[in-house]
Every structure is written in C-alpha cells, then in structure tokens.
Amino acid sequence: MILNTITRGKAVLHNILALLFLSACAPEPTPPPVDAVGTIAAQMAYTMLTQTAAAYSPTPPLPTATPAYTSTPTIEPTPEVTKRPEVVGFAPCYQGPGATYPLVSNISETKKVELIGIGSVPGWYVIKNPYFNSPCWISAENLKIFSDHDLSGFPTITP
C-alpha cells in the first residue's frame, strides 16, 4: 500500500514537471497589429466632432432708425480693401507643413481664406480653415496671394 502511494506521487510529480517544462517552452504571444489607418480616422473624427462651426441665427437683424433730418453727407473715398488669399485647385490643408502631418481637410478651388501667418518651413502658409475655423497649413503652390497683400505684418509660425 505504501509502495502504491509512492508510485502515484511520482506519477503526479512527473506530470507537474512536464507541464512546467512545456509552458516554459511555449512561444510568447504576438501583440496585435497596429491599425494605422483606423487610428488616423479616429483622430480625424474626434477633431471634427470637437470643433464647432458658426451657429446659424434665424433671427433677422433689427432695423436701424433713420434720422429725422436730411443732409447731404460728405462721401470720402474708401481705400481699396486687400483681396483675401484664394485657394488654387482642390488643396489639402494639414496640421503641419506637409503630408507627414494629419490632414485637416481639403479646401475647394477658388475658396477665399484668411491668412494667419507664414510657415517657418519655406513654401508653407498657415490659414484659418474655412470649414472648421481652426488653423491649418497649406502649400504655397495651392494659395494665390495678391500683390497688394502686405505679408510683413504676419508672424512666422512653427509646427
């Protein structure tokens, strides 16, 4: 009887050692692959959902009162307003200077935009995105800046 118990104990010990040995030799589990396209799409969706567009107001403006007296006003010539820069072609606008940065949006051809600054990287400008009202970077080849537009007062912006 004692011999039988010892034999069973050895068998259990052998099974435990075999399991330990096999588990130590098992390959490590491989990590799941990174979904780069899905990650970028999720980041862009988050950015689009957290930004707000200008709200539409259905209330018309109040009429202004006209003065009781009439006089001939002096009309002074108004200085010519500088034309706003215009997008050339269907242009991508990024979060930084180039396609290595996330794409904010594509801007339609001939869309007038507001210039915010000059990029620290040559050939890039920072504009106010006309769709999301946030800054984005556009290539100089996709932006028509008129000759009467003075660029000296704009800041240089780094990514």
Backbone as JSON, one array per atom type, in Angstrom:
{
  "sequence": "MILNTITRGKAVLHNILALLFLSACAPEPTPPPVDAVGTIAAQMAYTMLTQTAAAYSPTPPLPTATPAYTSTPTIEPTPEVTKRPEVVGFAPCYQGPGATYPLVSNISETKKVELIGIGSVPGWYVIKNPYFNSPCWISAENLKIFSDHDLSGFPTITP",
  "N": [[0.81, -1.17, 0.0], [1.9, 1.28, 0.82], [3.85, 1.43, -1.08], [2.32, 1.68, -3.37], [1.17, 4.24, -3.01], [3.44, 5.83, -3.09], [4.22, 5.41, -5.73], [2.09, 6.56, -7.12], [2.41, 9.24, -6.31], [4.87, 9.81, -7.49], [4.11, 9.73, -10.16], [2.31, 11.88, -10.31], [4.05, 13.95, -9.7], [5.77, 13.77, -11.91], [3.98, 14.51, -13.97], [3.41, 17.17, -13.27], [5.94, 18.34, -13.52], [6.32, 17.96, -16.27], [4.3, 19.61, -17.35], [5.18, 22.13, -16.45], [7.6, 22.31, -17.82], [6.71, 22.29, -20.51], [5.14, 24.62, -20.57], [7.09, 26.55, -20.17], [8.5, 26.45, -22.52], [6.79, 27.35, -24.43], [5.93, 29.59, -27.12], [6.06, 33.22, -26.94], [3.1, 35.22, -26.8], [2.01, 36.94, -29.73], [1.86, 40.46, -30.21], [-1.12, 42.38, -30.96], [-1.62, 43.61, -34.33], [-0.9, 47.02, -35.32], [-3.37, 49.3, -36.19], [-3.02, 51.56, -38.34], [-4.42, 53.16, -40.21], [-7.02, 53.11, -39.18], [-6.54, 54.33, -36.72], [-5.75, 56.95, -37.46], [-8.1, 57.74, -38.76], [-9.87, 57.72, -36.61], [-8.74, 59.72, -35.0], [-9.09, 61.95, -36.69], [-11.89, 62.02, -36.87], [-12.51, 62.56, -34.2], [-11.38, 65.11, -33.94], [-12.96, 66.53, -35.78], [-15.47, 66.3, -34.6], [-15.19, 67.66, -32.21], [-14.85, 70.26, -32.83], [-16.57, 73.28, -33.51], [-18.85, 74.76, -35.78], [-19.75, 78.03, -37.01], [-22.72, 79.14, -35.59], [-25.99, 79.14, -37.01], [-28.22, 81.78, -37.17], [-31.58, 82.28, -37.03], [-32.9, 84.62, -36.56], [-33.64, 87.75, -37.86], [-31.65, 90.75, -38.38], [-32.22, 93.7, -36.38], [-34.13, 96.52, -37.56], [-32.59, 99.62, -38.44], [-32.91, 102.9, -37.13], [-33.85, 105.78, -38.97], [-32.47, 109.05, -39.32], [-34.26, 112.07, -38.37], [-33.7, 114.4, -39.7], [-32.45, 115.53, -42.84], [-29.52, 115.55, -44.67], [-26.84, 116.36, -46.84], [-24.51, 113.97, -47.06], [-20.95, 113.9, -46.7], [-18.99, 112.23, -48.88], [-16.35, 110.2, -48.6], [-13.63, 108.79, -50.31], [-13.2, 105.32, -50.04], [-10.49, 103.36, -48.96], [-9.01, 100.89, -51.06], [-9.82, 97.6, -50.37], [-7.73, 95.0, -49.37], [-7.5, 92.1, -51.25], [-8.56, 88.89, -50.2], [-6.51, 85.96, -49.7], [-6.63, 83.26, -52.07], [-7.65, 79.94, -52.69], [-6.01, 77.66, -54.82], [-6.91, 75.23, -57.01], [-7.94, 71.95, -55.81], [-7.19, 71.77, -52.66], [-5.14, 70.25, -50.17], [-5.15, 70.64, -46.6], [-3.14, 70.71, -43.84], [-2.19, 69.66, -40.44], [0.3, 70.51, -40.0], [3.36, 71.44, -41.75], [3.17, 69.73, -44.45], [2.58, 66.42, -45.89], [3.24, 64.57, -43.99], [2.07, 65.26, -41.67], [-1.12, 65.1, -39.95], [-4.06, 65.18, -42.02], [-6.24, 67.89, -42.19], [-8.4, 68.95, -43.69], [-9.7, 69.06, -47.07], [-9.65, 71.8, -49.25], [-11.88, 73.64, -51.22], [-11.56, 74.67, -54.67], [-10.84, 78.03, -55.56], [-11.74, 79.09, -53.16], [-11.99, 81.63, -50.8], [-9.73, 82.55, -48.26], [-8.57, 83.17, -44.88], [-5.51, 84.53, -44.04], [-3.25, 83.53, -41.57], [-0.59, 83.31, -40.76], [2.9, 83.04, -41.7], [4.54, 80.14, -42.62], [7.21, 78.52, -40.84], [8.62, 76.74, -42.29], [9.87, 76.89, -45.49], [7.74, 77.78, -48.22], [5.24, 77.24, -47.19], [2.11, 78.2, -45.75], [0.08, 79.4, -43.06], [-3.3, 79.15, -42.56], [-6.68, 80.15, -41.77], [-8.86, 77.61, -41.44], [-11.54, 77.4, -43.63], [-13.72, 75.8, -43.18], [-13.68, 74.63, -40.6], [-12.83, 76.64, -38.96], [-10.33, 76.65, -37.76], [-6.73, 76.71, -37.37], [-4.68, 75.72, -40.15], [-2.2, 74.2, -42.29], [-1.13, 75.15, -45.5], [0.13, 74.54, -48.74], [2.28, 76.74, -50.58], [2.01, 76.6, -53.32], [-0.65, 76.04, -53.65], [-2.0, 78.3, -52.99], [-3.13, 81.48, -53.76], [-1.82, 84.54, -53.47], [-2.48, 87.88, -53.52], [-0.84, 90.68, -55.12], [-1.07, 93.11, -53.75], [-1.2, 92.45, -51.14], [0.18, 92.78, -48.07], [2.68, 91.05, -46.57], [4.4, 91.46, -44.5], [3.53, 91.99, -41.91], [2.68, 89.64, -40.78], [3.0, 86.89, -38.5], [5.7, 84.5, -38.08], [5.16, 81.12, -38.09], [5.72, 78.15, -36.3], [5.6, 74.55, -36.58]],
  "CA": [[0.0, 0.0, 0.0], [2.8, 2.42, 0.85], [4.51, 1.43, -2.38], [1.32, 2.17, -4.31], [1.05, 5.68, -2.78], [4.69, 6.44, -3.57], [4.18, 5.33, -7.19], [1.14, 7.58, -7.57], [3.04, 10.53, -6.04], [5.88, 10.03, -8.52], [3.39, 9.99, -11.42], [1.79, 13.25, -10.23], [5.21, 14.82, -9.78], [6.22, 13.75, -13.32], [3.01, 15.29, -14.75], [3.6, 18.59, -12.94], [7.2, 18.76, -14.14], [6.11, 18.0, -17.72], [3.52, 20.82, -17.64], [6.06, 23.28, -16.26], [8.55, 22.32, -18.92], [6.02, 22.67, -21.75], [4.72, 26.02, -20.51], [8.29, 27.38, -20.28], [8.96, 26.39, -23.9], [5.77, 27.9, -25.33], [6.32, 30.91, -27.65], [5.34, 34.35, -26.37], [2.01, 35.63, -27.7], [2.34, 38.09, -30.57], [0.95, 41.58, -29.94], [-2.0, 42.63, -32.1], [-1.04, 44.6, -35.25], [-1.38, 48.39, -35.16], [-4.23, 49.73, -37.28], [-2.65, 52.96, -38.55], [-5.5, 53.86, -40.92], [-8.12, 53.27, -38.23], [-6.14, 55.31, -35.71], [-5.81, 58.27, -38.07], [-9.52, 58.05, -38.99], [-10.48, 58.02, -35.31], [-8.24, 61.04, -34.59], [-9.72, 62.96, -37.51], [-13.3, 62.1, -36.46], [-12.53, 63.24, -32.91], [-11.11, 66.53, -34.2], [-14.11, 67.11, -36.44], [-16.61, 66.33, -33.69], [-14.96, 68.57, -31.1], [-14.81, 71.63, -33.33], [-17.9, 73.74, -33.86], [-18.96, 75.76, -36.84], [-20.54, 79.19, -36.59], [-24.14, 78.78, -35.5], [-26.91, 79.89, -37.84], [-29.22, 82.5, -36.38], [-32.72, 82.58, -37.89], [-33.44, 85.94, -36.21], [-33.06, 88.8, -38.71], [-31.17, 91.91, -37.61], [-33.21, 94.74, -36.14], [-33.97, 97.66, -38.47], [-31.98, 100.81, -37.82], [-33.74, 104.1, -37.26], [-33.3, 106.81, -39.85], [-32.56, 110.35, -38.64], [-35.39, 112.91, -38.78], [-33.23, 115.45, -40.59], [-31.73, 115.05, -44.02], [-28.43, 116.41, -45.11], [-26.01, 115.72, -47.85], [-23.28, 113.52, -46.41], [-19.71, 114.0, -47.45], [-18.54, 110.88, -49.21], [-14.91, 110.1, -48.75], [-13.29, 107.52, -50.98], [-12.7, 104.29, -49.13], [-9.31, 102.7, -49.53], [-9.29, 99.57, -51.62], [-9.58, 96.52, -49.42], [-6.86, 93.96, -49.9], [-8.21, 90.85, -51.53], [-8.14, 87.76, -49.38], [-5.88, 84.89, -50.48], [-7.57, 82.35, -52.7], [-7.13, 78.58, -52.89], [-5.85, 77.25, -56.2], [-7.1, 73.78, -57.11], [-8.52, 71.26, -54.66], [-5.96, 71.79, -51.88], [-5.14, 69.67, -48.82], [-4.71, 71.52, -45.52], [-2.63, 69.78, -42.83], [-1.91, 70.18, -39.11], [1.68, 70.97, -40.04], [3.84, 71.64, -43.12], [3.41, 68.57, -45.29], [1.72, 65.24, -45.81], [3.6, 63.75, -42.83], [1.17, 65.68, -40.6], [-2.51, 64.69, -40.24], [-4.86, 66.01, -42.91], [-7.38, 68.52, -41.52], [-9.47, 68.91, -44.69], [-9.38, 69.55, -48.4], [-10.35, 73.06, -49.46], [-12.35, 73.77, -52.6], [-10.9, 75.62, -55.55], [-11.26, 79.44, -55.53], [-12.27, 79.46, -51.84], [-11.25, 82.72, -50.15], [-9.31, 82.14, -46.91], [-7.91, 84.18, -44.05], [-4.11, 84.2, -43.76], [-2.91, 83.71, -40.16], [0.84, 83.51, -40.63], [3.81, 82.44, -42.67], [5.16, 78.96, -42.03], [8.66, 78.54, -40.66], [9.14, 75.9, -43.36], [9.65, 77.63, -46.73], [6.73, 77.26, -49.14], [4.01, 76.89, -46.46], [1.4, 79.27, -45.07], [-0.93, 78.96, -42.09], [-4.55, 79.85, -42.82], [-7.83, 79.76, -40.96], [-9.63, 76.67, -42.24], [-12.86, 77.99, -43.83], [-14.78, 74.86, -42.78], [-13.63, 74.34, -39.17], [-12.36, 77.83, -38.26], [-9.11, 76.33, -37.0], [-5.56, 76.89, -38.24], [-4.11, 74.58, -40.86], [-1.07, 74.56, -43.15], [-1.39, 74.93, -46.92], [1.32, 74.77, -49.56], [2.27, 77.99, -51.34], [1.55, 76.33, -54.69], [-2.11, 75.95, -53.63], [-2.54, 79.54, -52.44], [-2.88, 82.67, -54.58], [-1.77, 85.75, -52.65], [-2.46, 89.01, -54.44], [0.36, 91.51, -54.97], [-1.28, 94.21, -52.81], [-1.29, 91.88, -49.78], [1.45, 93.01, -47.36], [2.97, 89.9, -45.72], [5.4, 91.79, -43.48], [2.94, 92.05, -40.57], [2.25, 88.32, -40.33], [4.02, 86.17, -37.71], [6.23, 83.23, -38.58], [4.6, 80.08, -37.22], [6.41, 76.85, -36.35], [4.65, 73.45, -36.31]],
  "C": [[0.87, 1.26, 0.0], [3.5, 2.54, -0.5], [3.58, 1.98, -3.45], [1.18, 3.7, -4.21], [2.29, 6.39, -3.29], [4.7, 6.46, -5.1], [3.24, 6.38, -7.75], [1.74, 8.98, -7.38], [4.09, 10.86, -7.08], [5.21, 10.38, -9.86], [2.86, 11.43, -11.44], [2.94, 14.24, -10.36], [5.74, 14.9, -11.21], [5.28, 14.59, -14.19], [3.18, 16.79, -14.52], [4.86, 19.12, -13.59], [7.06, 18.86, -15.66], [5.33, 19.26, -18.12], [4.37, 22.08, -17.49], [7.05, 23.43, -17.4], [7.89, 22.79, -20.22], [5.59, 24.13, -21.73], [5.91, 26.97, -20.63], [8.77, 27.45, -21.72], [7.97, 27.0, -24.89], [6.22, 29.27, -25.84], [5.47, 32.01, -26.99], [4.22, 34.76, -27.33], [2.41, 36.88, -28.48], [1.36, 39.22, -30.27], [0.05, 41.82, -31.16], [-1.38, 43.69, -33.01], [-1.67, 45.97, -35.02], [-2.19, 48.77, -36.39], [-4.01, 51.22, -37.51], [-3.78, 53.74, -39.21], [-6.66, 54.11, -39.97], [-7.8, 54.31, -37.16], [-6.23, 56.73, -36.25], [-7.27, 58.68, -38.3], [-10.2, 58.42, -37.68], [-10.02, 59.4, -34.81], [-8.92, 62.15, -35.38], [-11.2, 63.12, -37.14], [-13.42, 62.83, -35.14], [-12.33, 64.74, -33.1], [-12.32, 67.21, -34.81], [-15.3, 67.24, -35.49], [-16.42, 67.32, -32.55], [-14.86, 70.02, -31.54], [-16.22, 72.04, -33.74], [-17.83, 74.77, -34.96], [-19.8, 76.92, -36.31], [-22.02, 78.82, -36.63], [-24.97, 79.7, -36.37], [-27.95, 80.54, -36.94], [-30.4, 82.86, -37.28], [-33.33, 83.95, -37.61], [-32.81, 87.0, -37.11], [-32.58, 89.97, -37.87], [-32.28, 92.95, -37.46], [-33.01, 95.89, -37.11], [-33.37, 98.85, -37.72], [-32.88, 102.01, -38.07], [-33.06, 105.1, -38.17], [-33.44, 108.16, -39.14], [-33.71, 111.19, -39.21], [-34.94, 113.99, -39.75], [-32.52, 114.82, -41.78], [-30.66, 116.07, -44.37], [-27.63, 115.65, -46.14], [-24.71, 115.29, -47.18], [-22.08, 113.72, -47.32], [-19.2, 112.58, -47.66], [-17.04, 110.92, -49.43], [-14.59, 108.79, -49.45], [-12.73, 106.53, -49.95], [-11.49, 103.63, -49.76], [-9.68, 101.3, -50.02], [-8.9, 98.49, -50.61], [-8.71, 95.46, -50.1], [-7.67, 92.69, -50.1], [-7.66, 89.74, -50.66], [-7.47, 86.71, -50.27], [-6.93, 83.89, -50.96], [-6.91, 81.0, -52.94], [-7.11, 78.26, -54.38], [-5.96, 75.74, -56.25], [-7.78, 73.23, -55.86], [-7.36, 70.96, -53.72], [-6.11, 71.12, -50.52], [-4.6, 70.68, -47.81], [-4.37, 70.63, -44.32], [-2.46, 70.46, -41.46], [-0.48, 70.7, -38.99], [2.12, 71.07, -41.49], [4.15, 70.34, -43.85], [2.51, 67.39, -45.0], [2.11, 64.31, -44.66], [2.74, 64.11, -41.62], [-0.26, 65.24, -40.95], [-3.24, 65.71, -41.12], [-6.04, 66.57, -42.14], [-8.58, 68.47, -42.46], [-8.9, 69.29, -46.04], [-10.22, 70.8, -48.62], [-10.65, 73.22, -50.94], [-11.59, 74.85, -53.36], [-11.6, 76.97, -55.47], [-11.9, 79.86, -54.21], [-11.38, 80.56, -51.26], [-10.96, 82.3, -48.71], [-8.64, 83.3, -46.2], [-6.5, 83.71, -43.73], [-3.81, 84.52, -42.3], [-1.42, 84.0, -39.99], [1.62, 82.83, -41.74], [4.51, 81.29, -41.97], [6.66, 79.11, -41.9], [9.36, 77.66, -41.69], [8.85, 76.62, -44.67], [8.6, 76.96, -47.62], [5.42, 76.87, -48.46], [3.44, 78.11, -45.76], [0.4, 78.65, -44.09], [-2.17, 79.83, -42.32], [-5.6, 79.41, -41.81], [-8.7, 78.88, -41.85], [-11.06, 77.22, -42.39], [-14.0, 77.07, -43.39], [-14.83, 74.65, -41.27], [-13.19, 75.52, -38.32], [-11.18, 77.55, -37.35], [-7.92, 76.49, -37.93], [-5.16, 75.59, -38.93], [-3.07, 75.1, -41.85], [-1.4, 74.2, -44.59], [-0.13, 75.29, -47.7], [1.17, 76.06, -50.36], [1.77, 77.78, -52.76], [0.03, 76.23, -54.77], [-2.76, 77.23, -53.11], [-2.14, 80.72, -53.33], [-2.97, 83.88, -53.66], [-1.58, 86.92, -53.59], [-1.31, 89.96, -54.11], [0.17, 92.66, -53.98], [-1.38, 93.73, -51.36], [0.1, 92.0, -49.11], [1.66, 91.87, -46.35], [3.9, 90.25, -44.56], [4.82, 91.8, -42.06], [2.52, 90.71, -40.02], [3.36, 87.61, -39.55], [4.51, 84.93, -38.43], [5.81, 82.16, -37.58], [5.37, 78.79, -37.41], [5.41, 75.75, -36.01], [4.72, 72.98, -34.86]]
}
